[in-house]
Amino acid sequence: MRARRKPSAAGSAIIVATDDLQLPSASLPVASALRYVSAHLASGDDLPRRLAFTSALSGEGVSFISTAFAATLAHDTRKRVGLVQLNWWKQDAEVRAAAGLSDVILRGAQIEDVILKTNDPCLEVIPAGHANSLDRAVLVHDGTLEKLLDVLGTQFDHLVLDFPAVLLTSDSVFLAELADDVAFVVRHGVTSFDQVEEGLRQLGTGRVSGIVLNQEQSRIPRIIRRRLGL
Amino acid sequence: MSRIALIRLLETFFRRPWLYLIPLVLAIGLAAFTVTGSEDEFKSGGVVSVNSDTLLSNLSDVTIEAPFTFETPASVTSRRINDLLGSTGFVLTVAEAAGLVGALESGVMTLDDVRTTVSAAPVGDALVSITATTSDPEASFRLANATIDSFIALVVDDAVEQSRSAAEFYDDLAADYQTALAAASEDLDNFVQENEAPVIGERPIDQLNAIARLTAAETFAQDQFASALAKAEEARLVAEQTRLDIDQRVNIVDEPGLPFAPEPNLRRMVLTVLLLVVVGVIGVLALVALAAAFDRSVRDREGVEARLAIPILGSVPIDRSTTRRRRPDRRRSSGVAA
């Protein structure tokens, strides 16, 4: 796998590029916000080795957040970070076409063959691969996935896991068992409190470390916020 | 208002400000329509004194004796006038006195129009202002005059009604007594004619007794008749005296005049606009509050931490520059099939 470096957009964004996938980049404000997430999640000086991102509903930006977080973490710490995509439920055509964990578990591919290098030598991506509805249950409940993560754990300092939405599939609850910490992504102004509460309830009390508000944008004019001290 | 609620209301409003401003825009439009469409109005009014020691106040049932009360002769009188304006009979009387029967019959004006254009209000403790405001100065003038005159006439009628009734009662009684007197006189005359006095000597004792009894009956009937006549006359005098007293003691401080210029519109226009703007603002607030109440989405950190009791790890701002694009020169380096 050949890494290809791309020039940084606007000189400030952390671009994640592989030969096979165009992944979302983290602009400076996003990277800055994710550093707060990293700081909150750090226990002492160490971040959890397996950190998962999930949400109540699909479309809340879990893939974006997990990718941007992995890129920011790799960029800042220069530790080896592996972005493990485990969302077999919602993938666009490009991601579905890429070889991934499903090929390793179901079709005997080698893990080394599916790992994609990025423009950052510290960050590598392990795509989910394609799985139909019958295969997904096998992928989650078969013990192979856990063993693979253990293997990946020896290769990377941190694994960032991209989970499917909790209310989309109950398999998220099982996948959560594989993570040391789970961060819950909530899309600002879209997801309802009831949905978030239900998602957290499904995951279980104490399993979620906190909430990452995604796409937060206050509509209140700055001058009013400043005047009211909001 | 809590900080969370304030943030939620503001977020809701600024999400779709033009939607929530619709009530205010409608109110301003209505205010503009009202102001531009309103016609000049002419006001005519008079002031009547209703001091508690005047006869008018007495006859208006104004009795302010309680040491602690907010009622004044003026407030009682003005309320009575306004109450009377709610009755069809009084309004018809006013309209007739104002010469507006033709307008009522032709439908140009209704009784409700008369009611809404005329009003009474206390001015201090002892003065009542009666005003009429219409688009026609002549009609305003007539209505104000007619209302004052009709009210005073009604008060006078109420006051003299008892005396008038008493006079009629005693007149009827006097007629009965007159009949009784005539009968008694006739009885006495008949008896005297039928029993002539003897040429020599006196009448027998039984005749004398009978004549004495008939004479006493006649005298009694005469006294009753005279008394009834006197009381009827007294009642008529009281009625007349009351009427004279009211005529002399009712004090119309200011006679209604014919208005020559319309009422200044600026104050009314400003009040109308202000009122409608306030209504519009209330509508905006109600709409925003309603929308915020029904909006269950997660919008603020404080709300999340307060309701879900879970920490916020971070807030990722919206990043429009980030898009996922399919690369046209996509090359696969891995031999593993998807």
Contacts between the chains, C-beta under 8 A, distances in Angstrom:
chain1	res1	chain2	res2	distance
A	1	B	333	5.2
A	1	B	334	6.8
A	2	B	333	6.0
A	9	B	321	7.1
A	10	B	321	7.4
A	13	B	321	7.2
A	13	B	322	7.8
A	19	B	330	7.9
A	19	B	331	5.7
A	19	B	332	7.6
A	19	B	333	5.4
A	20	B	330	6.7
A	20	B	331	7.5
A	20	B	332	5.9
A	20	B	333	7.0
A	20	B	334	7.1
A	22	B	324	6.3
A	22	B	325	5.5
A	22	B	326	7.0
A	22	B	327	5.0
A	23	B	324	7.5
A	24	B	322	5.0
A	24	B	323	7.7
A	24	B	324	5.8
A	25	B	322	5.9
A	26	B	319	8.0
A	26	B	322	7.6
A	27	B	319	4.9
A	27	B	321	5.5
A	27	B	322	6.2
A	29	B	317	4.9
A	29	B	319	6.7
A	30	B	316	5.6
A	30	B	317	6.7
A	30	B	319	5.0
A	30	B	322	7.2
A	33	B	314	5.1
A	33	B	315	6.0
A	33	B	316	4.5
A	33	B	317	6.2
A	34	B	314	6.5
A	34	B	316	6.7
A	36	B	313	7.1
A	36	B	314	4.0
A	36	B	315	8.0
A	37	B	313	4.5
A	37	B	314	3.8
A	37	B	316	8.0
A	40	B	311	6.9
A	40	B	313	4.5
A	40	B	314	6.6
A	41	B	313	6.4
A	61	B	316	7.6
A	64	B	322	7.1
A	65	B	316	6.4
A	68	B	316	7.8
A	92	B	324	7.2
A	93	B	326	8.0
A	94	B	324	8.0
A	94	B	326	5.7
A	94	B	330	7.6
A	96	B	338	6.5
A	97	B	338	4.5
A	98	B	334	7.8
A	98	B	338	6.0
A	99	B	334	5.0
A	99	B	336	3.4
A	99	B	337	6.6
A	99	B	338	5.6
A	100	B	338	7.7
A	103	B	336	5.0
A	103	B	337	7.0
A	103	B	338	7.3
A	107	B	336	7.9
A	107	B	337	7.6
A	109	B	336	4.4
A	110	B	336	7.9
A	113	B	334	5.5
A	113	B	335	6.6
A	113	B	336	5.0
A	114	B	334	6.5
A	114	B	336	5.7
A	116	B	334	7.7
A	129	B	338	6.5
A	130	B	338	5.1
A	183	B	313	5.7
A	184	B	310	7.7
A	186	B	298	5.2
A	186	B	304	7.5
A	187	B	298	7.9
A	188	B	298	6.5
A	188	B	299	6.6
A	188	B	315	7.5
A	189	B	11	7.8
A	189	B	15	7.6
A	189	B	297	5.2
A	189	B	298	7.3
A	189	B	299	5.6
A	190	B	297	5.9
A	190	B	298	8.0
A	191	B	297	6.3
A	191	B	298	5.5
A	192	B	296	4.0
A	192	B	297	5.3
A	192	B	298	7.1
A	193	B	296	5.4
A	193	B	297	7.6
A	193	B	298	6.0
A	193	B	303	7.7
A	193	B	307	6.0
A	193	B	308	7.4
A	194	B	296	6.1
A	196	B	298	6.2
A	196	B	304	7.9
A	196	B	308	6.5
A	197	B	308	6.6
A	200	B	308	6.8
A	200	B	310	6.9
A	208	B	310	6.5
A	209	B	311	7.7
A	209	B	313	6.8
A	210	B	310	6.0
A	210	B	311	4.3
A	210	B	312	6.3
A	210	B	313	3.8
A	211	B	304	5.9
A	211	B	308	7.2
A	211	B	310	5.8
A	211	B	311	7.3
A	211	B	312	5.4
A	211	B	313	6.3
A	212	B	312	7.8
A	212	B	313	5.2
A	212	B	314	5.5
A	212	B	315	7.7
A	212	B	316	6.3
A	213	B	298	7.1
A	213	B	301	7.0
A	213	B	304	7.3
A	213	B	312	6.3
A	213	B	314	7.3
A	213	B	315	4.3
A	213	B	316	6.7
A	214	B	316	5.0
A	215	B	316	6.9
A	215	B	317	7.5
A	215	B	318	4.4
A	215	B	319	7.9
A	216	B	315	4.2
A	216	B	316	6.4
A	216	B	317	5.7
A	216	B	318	7.0
A	217	B	317	6.5
A	217	B	318	4.4
A	218	B	11	6.7
A	219	B	10	8.0
A	219	B	11	5.7
A	219	B	14	3.7
A	219	B	15	5.1
A	220	B	7	7.5
A	220	B	10	4.7
A	220	B	11	6.2
A	220	B	14	5.3
A	221	B	14	6.9
A	224	B	10	6.9
A	228	B	6	7.1
A	228	B	10	8.0
A	230	B	3	7.5
A	230	B	6	7.5
A	230	B	7	5.8
A	230	B	10	7.6
